[in-house]
């Protein structure tokens, strides 16, 4: 039988500023935004599609809103960067014993840091002004290269679709044409009147559309609906799904002449060496900077990890000392035992960290930086023999200080543990004398720890100074790698925070329970889909994005209870570049459903699953092997992400494999999807979107977040998220198979994504040319008459 889609669309907007950007809120704003506090300026479109069941239809409500964190997250991160740079300037002042050559480099670095602080302060003032005046509700794609907004995510929106099974539209109009059984054709006349705000688009359709019977402005169109008589039971009766759409996190303002972050970091000057930490080759400390080299690219990552580890240990010791003091005051023996054990474990971790070859190399580098020029060359400040626990070794003064500090910390820790064990081993009361002894031991341990951390910080600060000496114009300063990394990370973190908070509000009680368990025992799963190509500037954007998502995995998230009088959750960000902490306030209704560990303040990490597939004409150029492209990068990233997803699934299976019948079924489905994903990756077909679709579905089944990006988050992204919406209707609520293509056409033509293009470029058209359409995958091609804009 013939088939045609039956749909009804409603779009409600009001307001507007007359400047070509739609900022009006939905007229049903109160209803649509209920439970969606993280989003504003909501656009709405309603559709109804045939279902495989004879007397049912699928009601689809498509919602699109702007993130309320577009400005606030970058402002908080900029303040963190400023505070860290000020702290680094103070740490550089503490390196007083450096020789004159290194002291000059130190002063130059401090000057560059001050320039960065001034620049970041100006950016904060600009963003706060925009936030207070409400001049802009989001950063449009036309402003992606605007330097004053470089830390702000481009075209950040949350796309949500609410699906529900209901009575058939046709059955409510007439039932006299319905046969009693078997296949049948419903052929009533269904009127569709276009909304006034759609007429501009409809009148611009080519004349060929009129011959095909497509709607014209201001007319009523008769449509015939045909529904297959074979009923297939839907998996769900209703549900809500969402995806965050955003322009790729990249430094558009800094351009891509030399590539993105991934390539820039790999191309930094290096020399052969076995150490994993940044170090100098055996060259006198006063030698010109052109002769100095760092060992390996991995050394810089090891340095960031070492900084993060030292900071985490500092925080852990502070918490352990507070817990120990409280336990002593309350004479809580169980708490004393826990605090004492924790303190001993952290001391062992610190000693192990100091004995690692990486930090030992940092200490040696610092010693070389203190060498003084003599008539015979360069000589260390002092040298002596020290006992390292096994034998006497020759050591400089700085490494001697660190060794002695380790022994001192161990001695004070042992003294404290001994006294606590003696107290816990007897039923004696805590007398004033015993308490004074314990307090003295704790004070001595705290003092020795402070000295130890100061020495470690000096060594790590000197390592940063080494990076600056090698390539000052790349590592620090405006336009350097550090600056580029800061702004890409800001865009990525803003998008993930938006996606997470919105996802929490989207979950029902059952989903929240599963999500909370997975957060506490595994971590947050994030599936980020990229549609940029691996050629030219877009390859640089991809390289920026990859590094920023690697940095995201160092972020830790925890929950807080949101006060009742607060309507919008305001995340609080703290830490340093190598260790960012995000505190997210939750409503009582959501917070109460979280596991006790998360309610108690336990933090969890982020697992990034990143799949990329170029779909446009530049990807075709890259696939052909033309200079300027690298399609192998795409395959490598996808295979790495597949391995990470499999490892996450193994943990997910351990936690939920036998929980209940529903989760057992989910585990089985994910297993099948991952097998199909593996086959799709092995196929290596050009511009194959199967890997994107399958990986996204597996992530949703494991209650992960979904994000999609292209260059501007507008055109290719629109094709991806609308395809996903129709696939959800097909897989979850059994959209009639004959109506798949029509549903895709309708949502792209009448849905909220064309409104997104209008908000960005002032035209309700996707930025595709006829030539580009020939290259796009079939499921990524927009309907006739909805494309042709030259703006991106």
C-alpha positions in Angstrom: 0.0 0.0 0.0 1.0 3.6 -0.4 2.5 5.3 2.5 2.7 8.9 3.7 3.6 10.6 7.0 0.8 12.1 9.0 2.1 14.9 11.1 0.9 18.0 12.9 3.3 20.8 13.9 3.0 23.5 16.5 5.6 26.1 17.1 5.0 28.8 19.8 7.3 31.7 20.2 6.9 35.2 21.4 9.2 38.2 21.8 12.2 39.0 19.8 14.7 41.8 19.6 14.5 42.7 15.9 18.2 41.9 15.3 17.8 38.6 13.5 18.4 36.4 16.5 15.4 34.6 18.0 15.4 34.9 21.7 11.7 34.6 22.4 10.4 32.0 24.9 7.8 29.4 24.2 4.3 30.5 25.1 4.0 27.2 27.0 7.2 28.0 28.7 6.0 27.2 32.2 4.9 23.7 31.1 7.9 22.9 28.9 10.6 24.2 31.2 9.3 22.5 34.3 12.1 20.3 35.5 14.4 21.9 32.9 16.0 24.7 35.0 19.3 24.6 33.2 17.9 25.8 29.9 16.1 29.0 28.8 14.7 30.5 25.5 13.0 27.3 24.7 11.7 26.6 21.2 8.9 24.0 20.7 7.6 21.9 17.8 4.9 19.2 18.1 4.4 16.3 15.6 2.3 13.2 15.4 3.5 10.1 13.4 1.9 6.7 12.6 2.8 3.8 14.8 2.9 0.1 13.8 -0.1 -0.4 16.1 -3.3 0.2 14.1 -5.1 2.5 16.5 -2.0 4.3 18.0 0.2 7.2 16.9 3.4 8.7 18.3 3.2 12.2 19.6 6.6 13.9 19.4 7.4 17.2 21.2 10.7 18.6 20.1 12.3 21.2 22.4 15.4 23.2 22.0 16.9 25.6 24.5 20.0 27.6 25.3 22.3 26.7 28.2 22.2 28.9 31.2 25.9 28.1 31.8 27.2 29.6 28.6 28.8 32.5 30.4 29.1 31.5 34.1 31.4 28.4 33.6 34.0 30.3 31.5 34.0 33.1 34.1 34.7 30.7 36.9 37.5 29.0 34.9 39.1 32.3 34.0 39.2 33.1 37.7 40.8 29.8 38.5 43.4 30.4 35.8 44.2 33.8 37.2 44.6 32.5 40.7 46.8 29.7 39.6 49.1 32.1 37.6 49.3 34.4 40.6 50.3 31.5 42.7 52.9 30.4 40.2 54.4 33.9 40.2 54.8 33.6 44.0 56.4 30.2 43.6 58.8 31.6 41.1 59.8 34.1 43.6 60.7 31.3 46.0 63.3 30.0 43.6 65.8 32.4 45.0 69.0 30.2 44.7 68.9 29.9 40.9 72.0 31.0 38.9 71.8 34.2 37.0 70.9 32.6 33.7 67.9 30.8 35.1 66.9 33.8 37.2 66.6 35.9 34.0 64.3 33.2 32.5 62.3 33.3 35.7 61.8 37.0 35.5 60.7 36.7 31.8 58.2 34.0 32.7 56.7 36.1 35.5 56.3 39.0 33.0 54.4 36.7 30.6 52.2 35.4 33.4 51.3 39.0 34.4 50.4 39.7 30.7 48.1 36.6 30.8 46.5 37.7 34.0 45.7 41.1 32.6 44.2 39.7 29.5 42.1 37.1 31.3 40.9 39.8 33.7 39.7 41.8 30.7 37.8 38.8 29.3 36.1 38.3 32.6 35.0 41.9 32.7 33.6 41.6 29.2 31.7 38.3 29.9 30.3 39.7 33.2 29.1 42.8 31.3 27.3 40.6 28.7 25.8 38.5 31.5 24.5 41.4 33.4 23.1 43.3 30.5 21.6 40.2 28.8 22.9 41.5 25.5 23.5 38.0 24.2 21.7 34.8 25.1 24.2 32.5 23.4 27.3 32.7 21.1 26.2 32.4 17.5 28.3 30.6 14.9 29.1 34.0 13.3 31.1 34.9 16.4 33.1 31.7 16.7 36.3 33.6 15.9 35.5 36.6 18.1 38.5 37.0 20.4 36.6 38.5 23.3 34.3 35.4 23.4 36.9 32.7 22.7 36.3 30.9 26.0 32.6 30.6 25.3 31.2 27.5 23.6 29.7 28.2 20.1 26.0 27.7 19.5 25.5 25.7 22.7 21.9 24.2 22.8 20.1 21.3 24.4 17.9 19.4 22.1 15.2 17.3 23.8 12.5 15.1 22.3 9.5 13.9 24.3 7.8 10.8 22.8 4.4 9.4 23.8 2.0 6.9 22.4 -1.5 8.2 21.9 -4.6 7.7 19.8 -4.2 7.9 16.1 -5.0 11.3 14.6 -6.9 9.7 11.8 -9.0 7.6 14.0 -10.2 10.7 15.8 -11.3 12.2 12.5 -13.1 9.2 11.1 -13.6 5.6 11.7 -16.0 4.7 8.9 -13.1 3.8 6.5 -11.5 1.3 8.9 -11.9 -2.4 7.9 -12.6 -5.0 10.5 -9.4 -6.9 9.9 -6.5 -7.4 7.6 -4.5 -4.8 5.6 -6.4 -1.6 5.1 -5.9 1.9 3.8 -7.2 4.9 5.6 -7.9 7.7 3.1 -9.5 10.6 4.9 -8.6 14.2 4.0 -6.3 15.7 6.6 -5.9 19.5 6.5 -2.6 21.1 7.3 -2.4 24.8 7.7 1.0 26.3 7.8 1.9 28.7 10.7 2.5 32.3 9.8 6.1 32.1 10.8 6.7 29.2 8.3 5.4 31.1 5.3 8.7 32.8 4.5 10.4 29.5 4.2 7.6 27.9 2.2 7.4 30.6 -0.4 11.1 30.3 -1.0 10.8 26.6 -2.0 11.7 25.8 -5.7 8.9 25.3 -8.1 9.8 21.6 -8.3 8.4 21.2 -4.7 5.0 22.4 -5.8 4.9 19.7 -8.4 5.6 17.1 -5.8 2.6 18.2 -3.7 4.6 19.8 -1.0 2.9 22.5 1.2 2.7 26.1 0.0 2.4 29.1 2.2 -1.2 30.0 3.2 -2.8 27.0 1.6 -4.5 23.8 2.8 -3.0 20.6 1.6 -4.8 17.3 1.4 -2.6 14.3 2.5 -3.2 10.6 2.3 -2.1 8.4 5.2 -1.5 4.7 4.9 -0.6 2.5 7.9 0.6 -1.1 7.8 -1.9 -3.4 9.4 0.8 -5.6 11.0 1.0 -4.5 14.7 4.4 -4.4 16.4 4.4 -3.7 20.1 6.5 -0.7 21.1 9.2 -1.1 23.7 8.0 1.9 25.6 4.8 4.0 25.9 6.6 7.2 26.5 10.1 8.6 27.1 12.3 11.6 26.9 15.8 11.8 25.3 18.2 14.6 24.7 21.4 15.6 23.1 23.6 18.7 23.5 24.6 20.3 20.2 27.6 22.7 20.1 30.3 23.9 17.8 33.5 21.9 18.1 35.6 23.1 21.1 38.5 24.7 19.2 40.6 27.9 19.2 39.0 29.6 16.2 40.3 32.9 17.3 43.9 31.6 17.2 43.5 30.0 13.7 45.0 26.6 12.7 48.1 27.6 10.6 50.3 25.1 12.5 47.5 22.7 13.4 45.6 22.1 16.7 46.7 21.3 20.2 47.5 17.7 19.5 50.0 18.5 16.7 51.4 21.6 18.5 52.3 19.6 21.6 53.8 16.7 19.5 55.9 19.2 17.6 57.4 20.9 20.6 61.2 20.6 20.7 62.3 17.2 22.2 65.4 15.3 22.7 66.2 11.6 23.2 65.9 10.4 26.8 64.5 7.7 28.9 62.8 9.7 31.6 59.1 10.5 31.4 59.5 13.9 32.9 60.6 17.2 31.3 64.3 17.5 31.8 67.5 19.1 30.4 70.1 17.2 28.4 73.5 17.1 30.1 74.3 20.8 29.3 75.6 23.4 31.8 72.8 25.2 33.5 73.9 28.6 32.1 73.9 27.5 28.5 71.8 29.4 26.0 68.2 28.4 25.8 68.6 27.3 22.1 70.7 24.3 23.3 68.2 23.1 25.9 65.6 20.4 25.1 62.9 18.5 26.8 62.9 14.8 26.7 59.5 13.5 25.6 56.0 14.8 24.9 54.8 12.2 27.5 56.9 14.0 30.0 54.6 17.1 30.0 51.6 14.9 30.6 53.5 13.2 33.5 54.3 16.6 34.9 50.6 17.5 34.9 49.8 14.2 36.6 52.5 14.8 39.2 51.1 18.3 40.0 47.7 16.8 40.3 48.9 14.0 42.6 50.8 16.4 44.9 47.7 18.6 45.2 45.5 15.6 45.9 47.8 14.5 48.6 47.8 17.9 50.2 44.1 17.9 50.3 44.0 14.4 51.7 46.4 15.2 54.4 44.4 18.3 55.4 41.2 16.2 55.6 42.9 13.4 57.5 44.3 15.9 60.1 40.9 17.4 60.6 39.3 14.0 61.0 42.0 12.9 63.5 41.6 16.1 65.5 37.8 15.7 65.7 38.2 12.0 66.7 40.6 12.9 69.5 38.3 15.6 70.8 35.3 13.2 70.8 37.4 10.2 71.9 35.8 8.1 69.2 37.9 5.0 69.0 36.5 3.8 65.6 37.1 7.3 64.1 40.6 7.4 65.5 41.4 4.0 63.9 40.1 5.1 60.5 41.9 8.5 60.7 45.2 6.8 61.8 45.0 4.3 59.0 44.2 6.9 56.4 47.1 9.1 57.6 49.6 6.2 57.4 48.4 5.3 53.9 48.8 8.8 52.7 52.4 9.0 54.1 53.3 5.9 52.3 51.9 7.3 49.0 53.9 10.5 49.5 57.1 8.6 50.1 56.5 6.5 47.1 55.8 9.5 45.0 59.1 11.2 46.1 61.0 8.0 45.3 59.7 7.8 41.7 62.2 8.4 38.9 60.1 11.2 37.5 60.2 13.4 40.6 63.8 12.5 41.2 64.6 13.9 37.8 62.8 17.1 38.7 65.0 17.4 41.8 68.1 16.9 39.7 67.0 19.5 37.2 66.5 22.0 40.1 69.9 21.2 41.4 71.4 21.9 38.0 69.6 25.2 37.9 71.4 26.2 41.1 74.9 25.5 39.8 77.2 28.4 39.8 79.8 29.4 37.2 83.4 29.0 38.3 86.8 29.2 36.5 86.6 25.5 35.8 83.0 25.7 34.5 79.8 25.0 36.4 79.8 23.5 39.9 77.0 22.5 42.2 76.4 24.6 45.3 77.3 21.7 47.7 77.9 18.0 47.5 77.9 15.4 50.2 77.4 11.7 50.9 74.0 10.6 52.3 72.4 7.3 53.3 69.4 6.4 51.1 68.3 3.5 53.2 70.6 0.9 51.4 73.9 2.6 50.8 75.8 5.9 50.8 75.4 8.0 47.7 76.8 11.3 46.5 74.0 13.9 46.4 73.6 17.7 46.0 72.1 19.8 48.7 68.5 19.9 47.3 68.2 16.2 46.8 69.7 15.8 50.3 67.0 18.1 51.7 64.3 16.0 50.0 65.7 12.7 51.3 65.9 14.1 54.8 62.4 15.5 54.6 61.1 12.0 53.6 62.8 10.4 56.6 61.5 13.2 58.9 57.9 12.7 57.7 58.2 8.9 58.2 59.6 9.4 61.7 56.8 11.8 62.8 54.2 9.5 61.2 55.6 6.5 63.0 55.6 8.4 66.3 52.0 9.5 65.9 50.9 6.0 64.9 52.7 4.4 67.9 51.0 6.7 70.4 47.5 6.2 68.7 48.0 2.4 68.8 48.9 2.6 72.4 45.8 4.6 73.2 43.6 2.3 71.1 45.1 -0.8 72.6 44.0 0.0 76.1 40.8 1.1 77.7 42.5 4.1 79.3 40.9 7.4 79.1 42.5 10.2 77.1 44.3 12.2 79.8 45.6 15.7 79.3 49.2 14.4 79.1 48.4 11.8 76.4 46.4 14.3 74.4 49.3 16.8 74.6 51.7 14.2 73.3 49.4 13.3 70.4 48.9 16.9 69.5 52.7 17.5 69.5 53.2 14.5 67.2 50.5 15.7 64.9 51.9 19.3 64.9 55.4 17.9 64.0 54.0 15.8 61.2 52.1 18.8 59.8 55.2 20.9 59.9 57.4 18.3 58.2 54.7 17.7 55.5 54.5 21.4 54.8 58.3 21.5 54.2 58.1 18.4 52.0 55.3 19.8 49.8 57.2 23.1 49.5 60.3 21.3 48.1 58.1 19.2 45.7 56.4 22.4 44.5 59.7 24.1 43.9 60.9 21.2 41.8 57.6 21.1 39.8 57.7 24.9 39.3 61.2 24.6 37.9 59.9 22.0 35.4 57.4 24.6 34.1 60.2 27.1 33.8 62.1 24.5 31.7 59.2 24.3 29.3 59.1 28.1 29.0 62.9 28.2 28.3 62.6 25.7 25.4 59.8 27.6 23.5 58.4 30.6 25.4 56.4 31.8 22.4 54.5 28.5 22.3 54.1 27.4 25.9 52.9 30.5 27.7 51.6 33.9 26.8 48.7 35.0 24.7 48.3 32.7 21.7 50.5 30.0 23.3 49.7 26.4 23.9 48.7 27.1 27.5 46.2 29.8 26.4 44.9 27.6 23.6 44.4 24.7 26.0 42.6 26.9 28.5 40.0 28.1 26.1 39.3 24.7 24.4 38.9 23.2 27.9 36.5 25.9 28.9 34.3 25.3 25.9 34.3 21.5 26.5 33.6 21.7 30.2 30.7 24.1 29.7 29.1 21.7 27.3 29.5 18.7 29.6 28.2 20.5 32.6 25.1 21.6 30.6 24.5 18.1 29.3 24.9 16.5 32.8 22.6 18.8 34.7 20.0 18.7 31.9 20.3 14.9 31.8 19.7 14.6 35.6 16.5 16.6 35.2 15.4 14.4 32.3 15.7 11.1 34.1 12.8 9.3 35.8 13.2 7.7 39.2 14.3 4.3 37.8 16.9 5.9 35.5 18.2 8.0 38.4 18.7 4.9 40.5 20.7 3.2 37.8 22.6 6.4 37.0 23.5 7.1 40.6 24.9 3.5 41.0 27.0 3.8 37.9 28.3 7.2 38.9 29.4 6.0 42.3 31.0 2.7 41.2 32.2 3.5 37.6 31.9 7.2 36.8 30.1 9.4 34.3 30.0 8.1 30.7 30.1 10.8 28.0 29.7 10.1 24.3 30.8 13.0 22.2 30.3 12.7 18.5 32.3 14.8 16.0 31.4 15.5 12.4 34.4 17.6 11.4 36.6 16.3 8.7 40.3 15.4 8.8 41.5 18.0 6.2 42.7 21.6 6.5 41.4 23.8 9.3 38.9 21.2 10.4 41.8 18.8 11.2 43.2 21.5 13.5 39.8 21.8 15.1 39.7 18.0 15.7 43.2 18.2 17.2 42.1 20.9 19.6 39.0 18.9 20.6 40.9 15.7 21.2 43.3 17.4 23.7 40.5 19.3 25.5 38.6 16.0 26.0 41.7 14.4 27.4 41.9 17.2 29.9 38.3 16.7 30.8 39.1 13.3 32.1 41.1 15.0 35.0 37.9 16.6 36.2 36.2 15.3 39.4 32.4 15.9 40.0 30.5 15.8 43.3 27.0 16.6 44.4 25.6 19.0 46.9 22.0 19.5 48.1 20.5 22.6 46.6 18.6 25.0 49.0 14.8 25.0 48.5 14.7 28.7 47.7 17.1 28.3 44.7 15.5 27.5 41.4 18.5 27.1 39.0 21.4 24.9 40.0 24.6 26.9 39.9 27.7 24.6 39.7 30.8 25.7 41.6 34.2 25.1 40.0 37.5 25.0 41.9 41.0 23.7 41.7 43.9 24.2 39.3 44.4 23.4 35.6 45.6 19.9 36.2 42.9 19.1 38.8 39.4 20.7 38.4 36.6 20.0 40.9 33.0 20.6 40.0 30.3 20.8 42.7 26.8 20.4 41.3 23.8 21.3 43.5 20.8 19.0 43.1 17.2 19.4 43.9 16.1 17.4 46.9 13.9 15.1 44.7 17.0 14.1 42.7 19.6 14.3 45.5 17.6 11.9 47.7 17.7 9.2 45.0 21.5 9.2 44.8 23.5 6.5 46.6 24.7 7.4 50.1 28.3 7.6 48.9 27.4 10.4 46.5 25.2 12.2 49.1 28.2 12.0 51.5 30.4 14.0 49.1 32.1 11.2 47.1 33.5 12.5 43.8 33.5 10.6 40.5 35.4 11.0 37.3 34.4 11.3 33.6 34.9 8.7 30.9 35.0 10.3 27.5 34.0 8.2 24.5 34.9 10.2 21.4 33.8 9.1 17.9 34.5 11.2 14.9 33.4 10.9 11.2 33.8 13.5 8.6 30.8 13.6 6.2 31.4 16.5 3.9 33.4 17.2 0.8 36.7 18.0 2.7 36.6 14.5 4.2 36.4 13.1 0.6 39.6 15.1 -0.2 41.2 13.6 3.0 40.2 10.1 2.1 41.8 10.5 -1.3 45.1 11.1 0.4 45.6 14.7 -0.8 48.2 16.7 1.1 46.7 18.6 4.1 44.5 15.7 5.3 45.0 12.7 7.6 42.1 10.2 7.6 44.2 7.8 9.6 43.7 10.0 12.7 39.9 9.4 12.4 40.3 5.6 12.4 42.8 5.6 15.2 40.6 7.8 17.5 37.5 5.6 16.8 39.4 2.4 17.6 40.7 3.9 20.9 37.2 5.0 21.9 35.8 1.6 21.0 38.3 0.0 23.4 37.4 2.5 26.1 33.7 1.8 25.7 34.3 -1.9 25.9 36.2 -1.4 29.2 33.4 0.7 30.6 30.9 -1.9 29.5 32.8 -4.6 31.4 32.5 -2.6 34.6 28.8 -1.8 33.8 28.2 -5.5 33.3 29.8 -6.4 36.7 27.6 -3.8 38.5 24.3 -4.4 36.7 24.6 -7.8 35.0 22.4 -9.7 37.4 20.6 -6.7 39.1 17.1 -7.4 37.7 15.4 -8.5 34.5 15.4 -5.1 32.9 19.1 -4.4 33.4 20.0 -7.9 32.3 18.1 -7.2 29.0 20.0 -3.9 28.7 23.3 -5.6 29.1 22.4 -8.1 26.4 21.4 -5.3 24.1 24.6 -3.3 24.7 26.6 -6.4 24.0 24.9 -6.9 20.6 25.3 -3.2 19.7 29.0 -3.3 20.5 29.4 -6.3 18.3 27.8 -4.4 15.4 29.9 -1.4 16.2 33.1 -3.5 16.0 32.0 -4.7 12.5 31.2 -1.2 11.4 34.7 0.0 12.4 36.3 -2.9 10.6 34.4 -2.1 7.4 36.3 1.2 6.9 33.7 2.6 4.4 34.2 6.2 3.5 31.9 8.7 5.4 30.2 5.8 7.1 28.0 7.0 9.9 27.1 3.6 11.3 29.8 3.9 14.0 28.3 7.2 15.2 24.8 5.8 15.4 25.8 2.5 17.1 28.2 4.1 19.6 25.6 6.7 20.5 22.9 4.0 21.1 25.2 2.0 23.3 26.0 5.1 25.4 22.3 5.8 25.9 21.6 2.3 27.0 24.3 2.7 29.7 22.8 6.0 30.8 25.5 8.2 29.4 25.5 11.7 28.1 25.2 12.5 24.4 26.9 15.5 22.7 27.3 16.2 19.0 29.5 18.8 17.3 30.5 20.0 13.9 32.3 23.2 12.9 29.4 25.5 14.0 27.0 23.1 15.7 24.4 24.1 13.2 24.1 22.2 9.9 25.8 18.8 10.0 24.9 18.7 13.7 21.2 19.3 12.8 21.3 16.3 10.4 22.8 14.1 13.1 20.4 15.0 16.0 17.3 14.8 13.8 18.3 11.4 12.5 18.8 10.3 16.1 15.3 11.5 17.1 13.7 9.5 14.3 15.8 6.4 15.2 14.5 6.8 18.8 10.9 6.8 17.5 11.7 3.7 15.4 13.6 1.7 18.1 11.7 2.7 21.2 8.1 3.5 20.1 7.9 1.5 16.8 7.5 4.2 14.2 5.9 2.7 11.1 8.8 1.6 8.8 7.2 3.1 5.7 7.2 6.5 7.4 10.9 6.7 8.5 12.0 8.9 5.6 8.9 11.1 5.8 9.4 11.6 9.5 13.0 12.6 8.9 12.0 15.0 6.2 9.2 16.6 8.4 11.4 17.1 11.5 14.2 18.7 9.5 11.7 20.9 7.6 9.3 21.9 10.4 11.4 21.2 13.6 13.5 23.4 15.8 16.8 23.0 14.0 15.9 25.4 11.2 15.1 27.9 14.0 18.6 27.3 15.2 20.0 28.3 11.8 17.9 31.4 11.9 19.2 32.3 15.3 22.8 32.0 14.1 22.8 33.4 10.5 19.3 35.1 10.2 18.1 32.5 7.6 16.0 29.4 7.9 18.3 27.4 5.7 21.0 24.8 6.2 24.4 25.8 4.9 24.8 23.1 2.3 25.4 23.5 -1.4 24.1 21.2 -4.2 27.7 19.9 -4.6 28.0 19.1 -0.9 24.7 17.3 -0.9 26.1 14.8 -3.4 28.9 13.9 -0.9 26.8 13.7 2.3 25.5 10.3 3.4 22.0 9.8 2.3 20.6 10.0 5.8 22.4 13.3 6.3 20.8 15.1 3.4 18.3 17.9 4.2 15.0 18.2 2.4 14.7 20.2 -0.8 14.2 23.9 -0.3 15.8 23.9 3.2 19.4 24.4 2.2 21.5 26.8 0.2 22.8 29.4 2.6 26.4 30.6 2.2 26.9 31.4 5.9 28.5 28.9 8.3 
